[in-house]
Amino acid sequence: MKALELRSKTVDELNTELLEMRRAQFSMRMLQATQQLDKPDQVKKVRRDIARVRTVLAEKLKLA
C-alpha cells in the first residue's frame, strides 16, 4: 500500500486498516511457526505496511 493512498483516508479508516493488518500479521506468524506459510516474504511486506499506516496516523494526529 502506498503512502499517498493512506493519506487520503480518515483517521478511523486508518485505524481499521491497522487492525486488519495486525490480524493478518498474527495469522502469518502462526502459519510461519508451523511452517505452513507459502510466501514468507509477505511477513516483511505486512510489517512495513503497518509501519506506513502508523506513520501516516502520527502525521494526521500531529496536524490535528
URTA-V623343 format. One record per helix or strand of 2 or more residues. SS is the DSSP state (helix for helix, strand for strand). FROM is the first residue (numbers start at 1). LEN is the number of residues. If there is no record, write none. Layout:
SS & FROM & LEN
SS & FROM & LEN
//
This chain:
helix & 3 & 5
helix & 11 & 23
helix & 41 & 23
//
